Amino acid sequence: MEDKSGWIFNTQRYSVHDGPGIRTILFLQGCPLRCPWCSNPEGFESGRGILGYSASLCGKCGECISVCPRGALSRTKDDDPLSVDRESCKACGACTSRCSKSALRVFGRQVSADEVLREVSKDEVFFKRSGGGLTISGGEPFMQPDFLQELLEKAKKDYSLHTAVETTCCTNPDIITRAMPYLDYVICDIKLMDSTRHKVLLGVPNETILENIAMIARNYPDKDMLLRLTLIPGVNDDDENIKALSDYITQLPRRLPLELLFYHEYGKSKYQALGKTYPLENREMLIPDKGYMAEKSALFEKYNVQTVRT
């Protein structure tokens, strides 16, 4: 098989979420959705690196400005934060190598499937002891179908890894079907049940998403599946959405558990680092606590939906 390359923006080792056991999570670039609360905005686009700058870490030494080959970095005054010309910057990494404070970082790099799997396999002993393995997340992994396919095939055939994917299911069903023989576990994110609200908020309707989830549940009864909902107060935690989602889940070809995730603002600093405005910046948001989550979980249970924590 020809070794295909793909674009990733992060690798997380020793995770105990996103699948059973201890896992390595590989984050692929590219996503068709634009969730305002997304904690991984560096994964929106695929096929290029993007420079992140954390002003709070910057030592203001100016070394990065002097080595930038395109003149994309500047500062009006010595004590001002950096200004990044996003049109000129090609994320070559010259500046990051000179930054002693780790204030500059390139998100996104091109890798081969073999390169990734050689690194992942170094934790094989932890996978075997815990029943863990490789989880491919994003972004949306199915946005790079050929690279994903090769990763999964080689993970199974060459390394005998337990494989999982975390997906929005917003893709062509044929792409999912190609990958399913090499997947053990599928985690499907659900945002909103009303398609009009879904399109207004996230940029795409949800019919394909819901159809793909039902297709996987029906056609692959031997595959473990988990549904996930990140509860966003005032956005998708209303009774109407919870009831509609419950009706959908209970009518699927097989019963699937639902994991409820906390809304958080961990990604807010990433938007700033990428020169973007956090979409919920001017909206007063409630950060859910355990009591809130218990209340919502009880409501789903009332509608005969099994809620779980992973």
C-alpha positions in Angstrom: 0.0 0.0 0.0 1.3 3.4 -0.9 2.0 5.5 2.2 -0.3 8.5 2.1 0.3 11.6 4.1 -2.2 13.7 6.1 -2.4 16.7 8.3 -2.6 16.6 12.0 -2.6 19.3 14.7 -2.0 17.4 17.9 -1.2 14.0 19.5 -2.4 13.2 23.0 -0.8 10.2 24.8 -2.0 8.4 27.9 -5.7 9.5 27.6 -8.3 7.6 29.5 -11.2 9.1 27.5 -12.3 8.7 23.9 -12.4 4.9 24.1 -11.6 2.1 26.5 -8.3 1.8 28.3 -5.3 4.0 27.9 -5.2 5.6 24.5 -3.3 7.8 22.1 -5.5 10.4 20.4 -4.5 11.7 17.0 -6.2 14.9 16.0 -6.7 15.4 12.2 -7.2 18.8 10.6 -10.4 19.8 8.8 -14.0 20.1 9.9 -17.2 20.9 8.1 -18.8 22.3 11.2 -18.1 25.6 13.0 -19.3 25.1 16.5 -19.1 28.4 18.4 -17.8 26.6 21.5 -15.2 24.5 19.7 -12.0 24.0 21.8 -9.9 23.1 18.7 -10.2 26.0 16.3 -6.7 25.1 15.1 -8.3 22.1 13.5 -10.9 23.9 11.3 -8.8 24.0 8.1 -6.6 21.3 6.6 -3.5 21.3 4.5 -1.4 23.9 6.1 0.2 25.0 9.4 -1.0 28.0 11.3 1.1 30.1 13.7 -0.2 30.5 17.3 1.0 33.3 19.5 0.4 33.5 23.3 1.0 37.1 24.4 1.0 36.1 28.0 4.1 33.9 27.5 6.0 36.4 25.3 9.3 37.7 26.7 9.3 40.5 24.1 12.9 39.9 23.1 12.3 40.4 19.4 14.3 37.4 18.3 11.3 36.0 16.4 10.9 39.3 14.4 14.6 39.2 13.3 14.4 35.7 11.9 11.1 35.7 10.1 11.9 35.3 6.4 8.7 37.0 5.3 8.5 39.9 7.7 5.2 38.6 9.0 6.0 39.6 12.7 6.2 43.1 14.0 5.7 45.2 17.1 4.9 48.9 17.3 6.6 49.4 20.6 9.1 47.3 22.5 6.6 46.4 25.2 3.7 45.7 22.8 2.6 42.2 22.0 3.5 40.8 18.6 1.4 41.5 15.5 1.1 38.6 13.1 0.4 39.3 9.4 -1.6 36.2 8.7 -1.5 36.7 4.9 2.3 36.8 4.9 2.9 34.1 7.5 3.5 30.6 6.1 4.0 29.0 9.5 7.6 27.9 8.5 8.6 27.6 12.2 11.7 29.8 12.0 10.3 32.0 14.8 9.3 29.1 17.1 12.9 27.8 17.1 14.1 31.1 18.4 11.4 31.6 21.1 12.7 30.6 24.5 9.4 31.2 26.2 7.3 28.9 24.0 5.0 31.8 23.1 5.0 30.8 19.4 3.8 27.4 18.1 2.9 26.1 14.7 -0.4 24.1 14.7 -0.6 21.6 11.9 2.0 19.3 10.3 2.1 16.8 7.5 2.8 13.2 8.5 2.7 9.8 7.0 0.6 6.9 8.4 3.7 4.9 9.1 5.4 7.8 10.9 2.3 8.2 13.1 1.9 4.5 13.9 5.6 4.0 14.7 5.2 6.6 17.5 1.8 5.3 18.6 3.1 1.7 18.9 5.7 2.8 21.5 2.9 2.7 24.0 1.8 -0.8 23.0 2.5 -2.1 26.5 0.0 0.3 28.0 -2.6 -0.5 25.4 -2.3 -4.3 26.1 -2.5 -3.9 29.8 -5.5 -1.6 29.8 -7.4 -2.7 26.7 -6.6 0.7 25.1 -5.4 1.7 21.6 -5.6 4.5 19.0 -8.4 7.0 18.8 -8.6 9.3 15.8 -10.3 12.6 16.4 -10.3 16.1 15.0 -11.5 18.3 13.5 -13.4 15.7 11.6 -11.3 12.6 10.7 -13.5 11.7 7.7 -12.4 15.0 6.1 -9.2 13.2 5.2 -10.7 9.9 4.0 -7.7 8.4 2.3 -5.3 9.1 5.1 -7.7 7.9 7.7 -8.3 4.7 5.7 -4.6 3.9 5.5 -4.1 4.8 9.2 -6.9 2.4 10.2 -5.9 -0.4 7.9 -2.2 -0.3 9.0 -3.2 0.1 12.7 -5.1 -3.2 12.4 -3.0 -5.2 10.0 0.5 -4.2 11.0 0.1 -3.3 14.7 -3.1 -5.1 15.9 -4.3 -2.0 17.6 -7.8 -1.4 19.0 -9.1 1.5 16.9 -11.7 4.2 17.6 -12.9 7.3 15.8 -14.5 10.4 17.2 -16.7 11.9 14.5 -19.4 14.4 13.8 -20.7 11.9 11.2 -21.0 14.9 8.8 -19.6 13.1 5.7 -20.5 10.9 2.8 -21.8 7.5 4.2 -19.7 5.6 1.6 -16.6 7.0 3.3 -17.7 5.7 6.7 -18.6 2.3 5.2 -15.0 2.0 3.8 -13.5 2.6 7.2 -15.9 0.4 9.3 -14.1 -2.9 8.8 -11.0 -1.4 10.5 -12.8 0.2 13.4 -13.7 -1.3 16.8 -15.4 1.8 18.4 -17.3 4.8 17.0 -18.0 7.9 19.1 -20.6 10.1 17.4 -21.1 13.8 18.5 -24.6 15.2 18.4 -25.2 19.0 18.8 -28.8 19.9 18.0 -31.8 18.0 16.7 -33.6 20.8 14.9 -31.9 21.0 11.4 -32.7 24.7 10.9 -31.1 25.6 14.3 -28.2 23.3 13.5 -27.5 25.1 10.2 -27.8 28.6 11.6 -25.5 27.9 14.5 -23.0 25.4 13.1 -23.1 26.1 9.3 -24.6 22.8 8.1 -27.9 21.0 8.5 -28.0 17.8 10.4 -29.9 15.3 8.2 -26.7 13.6 7.0 -25.4 13.3 10.5 -28.5 11.7 11.9 -28.8 9.3 9.0 -25.2 8.2 9.3 -25.5 7.5 13.0 -28.6 5.3 12.3 -26.8 3.6 9.4 -23.8 2.6 11.6 -26.1 1.4 14.4 -28.1 -0.7 12.0 -25.4 -2.1 9.7 -22.6 -2.7 12.2 -24.2 -4.3 15.3 -20.8 -5.8 16.3 -19.2 -2.3 16.6 -19.2 -0.5 19.9 -20.8 2.9 19.7 -21.2 5.9 22.0 -23.2 9.1 21.4 -21.9 12.4 22.9 -23.6 15.7 23.6 -21.7 18.8 24.9 -24.4 20.7 26.8 -24.2 24.4 26.0 -26.4 26.4 28.4 -28.9 28.5 26.5 -28.0 26.8 23.2 -28.9 23.1 23.2 -29.9 22.3 26.8 -33.5 23.3 26.4 -36.3 20.7 27.1 -37.3 20.7 23.4 -33.9 19.6 22.2 -33.4 17.1 25.0 -36.8 15.5 24.3 -36.2 15.4 20.5 -32.7 13.9 21.0 -34.2 11.3 23.4 -36.9 10.4 20.9 -34.2 9.9 18.2 -32.0 7.8 20.4 -34.8 5.5 21.6 -35.9 4.9 18.0 -32.4 3.9 16.7 -32.0 0.3 15.4 -30.2 -0.4 18.7 -30.0 1.4 22.0 -26.9 3.5 22.4 -25.5 5.2 25.5 -25.2 9.0 25.7 -22.3 10.8 27.3 -23.0 14.3 28.5 -20.0 16.6 28.4 -19.5 19.9 30.3 -19.3 23.1 28.3 -16.0 24.8 29.1 -13.9 27.7 27.7 -10.6 25.9 27.5 -10.4 26.8 23.8 -10.8 30.5 24.3 -7.1 31.2 24.6 -6.5 29.3 21.3 -8.8 31.7 19.4 -6.7 34.6 20.8 -3.5 32.8 19.8 -4.7 32.3 16.3 -5.8 36.0 15.9 -9.5 35.0 16.0 -12.4 36.2 18.0 -14.0 33.7 20.3 -17.6 33.3 18.9 -19.2 33.4 22.4 -17.0 36.3 23.6 -19.8 38.7 24.2 -22.3 36.2 25.5 -22.6 35.6 29.2 -22.3 31.8 29.5 -23.1 29.6 32.5 -20.4 27.1 33.2 -22.2 23.9 34.2 -21.5 22.3 37.6 -22.2 18.8 38.8 -25.7 19.7 40.0 -26.6 21.0 36.5 -25.2 17.9 34.8 -27.1 15.6 37.3 -30.3 17.4 36.5 -29.9 17.1 32.7 -28.8 13.5 33.1 -31.9 12.7 35.1 -34.1 14.3 32.4 -32.6 12.0 29.7 -33.0 9.0 32.0 -36.7 10.0 32.4 -37.0 9.7 28.6 -35.4 6.2 28.7 -31.9 7.2 27.5 -28.9 5.7 29.3 -26.4 8.3 30.2 -22.8 7.4 31.0 -19.5 8.9 32.0 -16.3 7.7 30.3 
